[in-house]
Amino acid sequence: MNELLKEIKFLEDLPDQVLIIDKFKSIGYANKAAKNHFGSSIVNQNISSIVRDPSLLSQIDDSLENNKSGILDIEIKKPNFQFFKVSVMPGPSNLLEDSNSVIIFFKDLTDIIKVQKLKSDFVANVSHELRTPLQSIKLGLETINNGHAAKDLESQKKILPVVLQQTSRMENIVNDLLSLSRIELQEHIRPNEKVNLNDIISHSIELHQEILKKNNIECQFERESKNVKINGDRNRLIEVFNNLIDNGIKYSEKNKKITITTKSENKNFLVTIKDQGIGISKENIPQVTERFFRVDPAKSKEVGGTGLGLAIVKHIVNQHRAEMTISSEINKGTEISLNFPTI
């Protein structure tokens, strides 16, 4: 680092991500916030390998060639949604070894944009998905209050369990929507807690012991590696495996088996969950992680599914920078593989 860079060491403590690049668009300096966000090894990389946005590259060219500053909005959709207000300005001629340099400030507005979108999505989803159970509850209560069951105790006994079932369904939908909204809001923030996935999976299996016994379903856990750790959020990972085990139970007949295997592969940790359930058709596999998508709406309603479980799983997996693949065949079961980067 040259003398001038030492003089601007205050940039290290800025909450905004700051990059200084040369005329070849190579990153010569990144402050602490930039390294935390884009990766600790970004220095000497080309800016296009960090942020692939044509408008940013064009503004950098304008700053280098015409000594002009500019402010622009940048939206990154993959692997996770991010939104930045970016300021690009020419740097002093002696800032880097090269005579020309550009300073880029990234102000992360992702949380603000996400909150705005999630509010509108939440209201739209709730109003749509709660309409059916609300109508069932209303109809049941009206029948008990002033309908044919007003003085018929036997009819009331038949109606009340339906009302309670629909109330429970509403509660599950709201809880899952709130969980999904929180996850989506923080999906771009990678967890940094060190966790043992084998321990988390064992915990999730233990939580399901009662319902596994009730349905006479065996959950077999095969561990090739014992102490492999990843950077992760323990509670959210428990939610992942709770959802996957729960699905394996809900969509399988009694006397079936769920097999969970874990093993190390290169610098990754592979988890596979395989059931012997009703399966998913090939054309539906790309849609099963979409919110409220149900392969079999009648079956989902029967077992109390909200249509949000795999959407929750997908977003938590994305937050952990892992990959999820789904393979399935009708009446032969489903296999879900999660590939996590290890520490």
RAKA-V182845 format. One record per run of one state. SS is the DSSP state (helix for helix, strand for strand, loop for the rest). FROM is the first residue (numbers start at 1). TO is the last residue. If there is no record, write none. Layout:
ss=SS from=FROM to=TO
ss=SS from=FROM to=TO
//
This chain:
ss=loop from=1 to=2
ss=helix from=3 to=7
ss=loop from=8 to=8
ss=helix from=9 to=13
ss=loop from=14 to=16
ss=strand from=17 to=22
ss=loop from=23 to=25
ss=strand from=26 to=30
ss=loop from=31 to=31
ss=helix from=32 to=38
ss=loop from=39 to=45
ss=strand from=46 to=46
ss=helix from=47 to=50
ss=loop from=51 to=53
ss=helix from=54 to=66
ss=loop from=67 to=69
ss=strand from=70 to=76
ss=loop from=77 to=81
ss=strand from=82 to=90
ss=loop from=91 to=100
ss=strand from=101 to=108
ss=loop from=109 to=109
ss=helix from=110 to=146
ss=loop from=147 to=152
ss=helix from=153 to=185
ss=loop from=186 to=193
ss=strand from=194 to=196
ss=helix from=197 to=207
ss=loop from=208 to=208
ss=helix from=209 to=214
ss=loop from=215 to=217
ss=strand from=218 to=223
ss=loop from=224 to=228
ss=strand from=229 to=231
ss=loop from=232 to=233
ss=helix from=234 to=250
ss=loop from=251 to=256
ss=strand from=257 to=265
ss=loop from=266 to=267
ss=strand from=268 to=274
ss=loop from=275 to=281
ss=helix from=282 to=285
ss=loop from=286 to=296
ss=helix from=297 to=303
ss=loop from=304 to=308
ss=helix from=309 to=319
ss=loop from=320 to=322
ss=strand from=323 to=329
ss=loop from=330 to=332
ss=strand from=333 to=341
ss=loop from=342 to=343
//
